[in-house]
């Protein structure tokens, strides 16, 4: 019932039919919200039952419109488990997307870099993840990310002269940044990036039959790799500084759908 109320609200207030892809933006990231043809915006705070983000850098808006003839939906502002929400609340936006008939989902996040070859600004197309605190859903998600969407991301990167790597994301619940010991441990397990989002949404999307991909954009080296302290402000500033390449890649990706 809660999902049905929210879906109805979006249908009544947004042009939400025949969406080619939905894109969820991470901390400090933006994309096309003001450049789409026929764009309409709503605040997530007005959507019935929709959880409110309490984190700086998450705007709390949903926008629909067209770009190069492709209908897209942009969700700017997610919620996290560490904000005190349940997993069902964290993945509620994915439930709504499924209710609207959306079939493709691109997740993005700002992450700490564990792989020393992936410095700040590096974009990583996720192929797998590590989740010590895994969401409790039935599907083990043996292949969580779409090979086809990842192929399109690679093509878009080549066409726009952007660097994009393949990698593994480590999901931690937060809210604190990871310790040096935890980063060393995650690196030994094969993690390239680390953050506090994305995996619950990935699992839910897989469970509901959505085709999903994720770009994890390195905002800073993780604890112990530079010797300096970490801050959320650094994450937001790094997001702004490498925005141009990120946007150009996503624009090309949308045209290739």
C-alpha positions, 0 to 999 in steps of 0.5 A: 500500500505504501508503495502504491501511494508513492507511485500514484503521487509520482504519476500525478506529478511527474511525466513518469511513463516510458522511462529509458533509465533511472539514475541515482546520484551519490554525494555531491554528484549532479547530472542534467537536472537542468538540461533536459527537454520538458523537465519536471521536478519534485521534492522527495519530501512531498512524496507520501512515505518517502524517506528523507535524506539527512546527509549534506550533498543529497538534494532530495529531488526527482526529475524527469525529462528527455535528453537526445530523445531518451526519457530519463529519471534522476533521483538526487538524494538517497538515504542510508542505513546509518541514518537510522532507516531500515533496509526496506526504507533504504530501498524504497525508491527502487520499489517505486521505480519498479512500480513505475515500470522502470527496467534499467537503473544506473546507481552512482556513488562517491567512494573512498579509493582502496586500490592505489591505482585508482586515485581521486576522480577515477570512475569505476564500473562495478562488477561485484561487491563485498558486503560484510553487512549484507541486506536480507534478501533471497537472491544471492546476487551472483551477477549483480551488475548488468554486463550489457550496461557495463559494456555501454559505460565502457563505450561511452568512456572511450567516445568521450576520452574518459577513463573508467575502470572495472572493480569491486566495491566494499559496502560498509554501514557507516556512519563513521569512515573505516579504520586503517585496519578495516581498509587493509582488510578490505584491500586483501579481500579484493575491494577497489572502492569503499562506501556506505550505499549502493549495495542495498539498492543493487540487491533490491533491483536484482530481486525486482528484475531491474537491470542495474549498473553502478559507477563508483567515483573515487572522491578520496583515498581511504584511511591509511593510504595518505596519512591525512584525516578524512571528512565528508566535506572532502568527498563533496569537494572532490565530487565537484572537481571531477564533475565534467568528465562524469557528466560527459560520460553519462550523457554519452551513455544515455545516448547509447541506450 
